[in-house]
Amino acid sequence: MEARLFDLKKLARFDAAPQKIPVYTSDKTLGAMWCLEPGQEVFLHRHPNADDIWICLEGDEGTYFAGGGEEVRIREGMAVLARAGETHGMKNTGTKRFVFIGIAAPVPVETEKL
């Protein structure tokens, strides 16, 4: 059971740059936690071969960049999906720390930074 249980509060860490913390990897999916201080952002990118869902665990406001200049406000309790090939990124535009889990499949996940 220990390999299936993750204490996300213990894994979280913050620094001068956004922190991407691997949570797990299997032969089918991977999970990573992003921890952002106010003003920090996850670079605009896409995964040509994988879906990527972000589940927001903590944060009062973030701006999700969906590509093509489209921006969507996100916050704790929301989830957002980028299908394979769709551009995505985000910025913590709130006043509190922002934490989300990204689940991507299938693996290996290719990333193209834009």
C-alpha positions, 0 to 999 in steps of 0.5 A, spaced: 500 500 500 505 504 501 507 505 493 500 507 492 499 512 498 502 519 497 503 525 502 502 531 498 503 536 504 510 532 505 512 532 498 511 540 497 516 545 497 517 552 494 523 556 492 525 562 488 523 558 481 517 554 480 518 547 483 516 540 479 516 534 484 515 527 481 510 524 485 510 517 481 511 514 474 508 507 472 508 504 465 502 508 463 501 515 467 506 519 471 504 524 476 508 531 478 506 536 483 507 543 481 508 548 487 508 556 485 509 562 489 505 568 487 508 571 480 511 564 478 509 561 472 509 554 468 512 555 461 508 555 455 508 548 452 505 542 449 505 534 449 504 532 442 503 525 444 500 525 451 494 528 455 495 532 461 490 534 466 492 539 472 488 538 478 488 545 483 489 543 490 491 550 493 491 557 491 486 563 490 488 565 483 492 562 477 491 564 470 491 558 465 494 559 458 490 555 453 494 557 447 492 562 442 492 568 447 486 565 451 487 565 458 482 562 463 482 564 471 483 557 475 483 556 483 483 551 488 478 545 487 478 546 479 481 541 474 483 543 467 485 538 461 490 539 455 489 534 450 495 531 446 498 537 442 494 543 446 498 548 448 498 550 456 502 553 461 500 558 467 502 563 472 500 564 479 496 571 479 494 570 486 497 572 493 497 565 496 502 559 494 499 555 488 499 547 488 497 543 483 498 535 480 499 534 473 497 527 471 499 525 464 498 519 459 501 515 456 508 515 458 513 517 456 511 524 455 514 528 450 514 536 452 515 541 447 517 548 450 514 554 446 
